[in-house]
Amino acid sequence: MAWVAKHRYARISERKVRLVADMIRGLACDQAVELLKFTHKRAAGMVDRVLKSAMASANEQEAAMSRLYVAEARVDPGPIIKRFRAKDRGRAHSIQKRTSHIVIAVDEKD
């Protein structure tokens, strides 16, 4: 049985979060937490919070915490917040502020 935690509408681009999610996929949860602690990326804090939430859900169901691993680390694109920047000669250029949905699932190793 997998325990899933999500952070929806995170105000960071999905490309940036995928770099961090790819690092922890398949690792043991305690290793993943240690790796995220020393990763110098803004997305690492967001992924760390979601991972700890999934681990807490597993702990409530009395799973063996030493056997947990990251079964799924997925980052999906969220809605795009569209803004405009004023440019020269009365023009405007669009700015796309991207959001993402971070999904982390943990499971017990057999």
N, C-alpha and C positions, 0 to 999 in steps of 0.2 A: 504494500500500500504506500503510495507516494503522498507527501504533504506538500502543498503548493502555497506560495505567498506571491502577491503581486504588488507592484507599485505602478499605478496607472497615472497617466498624464505627467510624467516626470519631465521637467523643463530642461531637457538636454537632448541632443541629437542621438538618434539610434545608432549611428555609425560610431560615435564615441563610446557608447555603453557596450557595444558588441566587442570592442577590444578587450574590455575587462571581463565580460561574460565568457569569452572564449578561453580565458586563462584558467577559470575555476571549474569548467565543465568536466565532470568525471572524477574530480578530486574528493578525498575525504573531507567532511565538513570542517573538522578542526584545522586541517591543512589550508583549506580555502579561506578561513577566517584570518589565519596568520598571513597568508599571501596578500589579502586585501588590506590588511593593516599597514603593510609596507609598500603599497602601490601608490605612486604619486600622481594619481589622476582623480579628477573631481567625481567621476562616475563610480569610483571604488567605494566611496562612502554610501552612495545610494544602493549599490549592489550588496554591500555588507549588511545594511539594515534589512533588506528583503531576505537575505540568507538567514540572518538571525531570527527573523519572524517565522520562517519555515521551520527552523530548528526548534523554536518554542512550541509550534503546533505539534511537532512530532513528540516533544517532551510531554505535552499534556496527554497524549494518547499512550504514554508510557512505552515509547520505542527505546531500543538500545542505542543510547547516544554515541557510543564508541563505534558503532557499525554504520552510522549515517554517511551518505555520500551525496554529491550533487548529481542527481539523475537528469535534470533538465535545467538549462540556463538559456532562456530565450528572450530576445529583445525585439518587439514589434514596433512599427511606426505608429505614432498617435496622430491626432489632428494637428494641422499646421496653423499657427497664429500668424495672420498676415498683417504687416505694417508697411507704411510708406515713408521713405526718406526724401526730403526736399533736396533737389539738385539745382544746378545752374539753369538760367533762362526759363524758369517756371516749370521745369520738368520734375518728375517724381519717379524714383526707382523703388521697386517692391523689395521688401525684406521678409523672408520666411523664417519665423521662429519655430523650430521643430520641437515636437514633444515625442515621448516614447513610452511604451508600456514594458516594464521589466517583470519577467515571470521566472521564478526560481522554484524548482521542485526537488525535494530531498527524499531519499528512500533508504531502506536498510539493505546492506549487502548480505547475500545468502551465505 
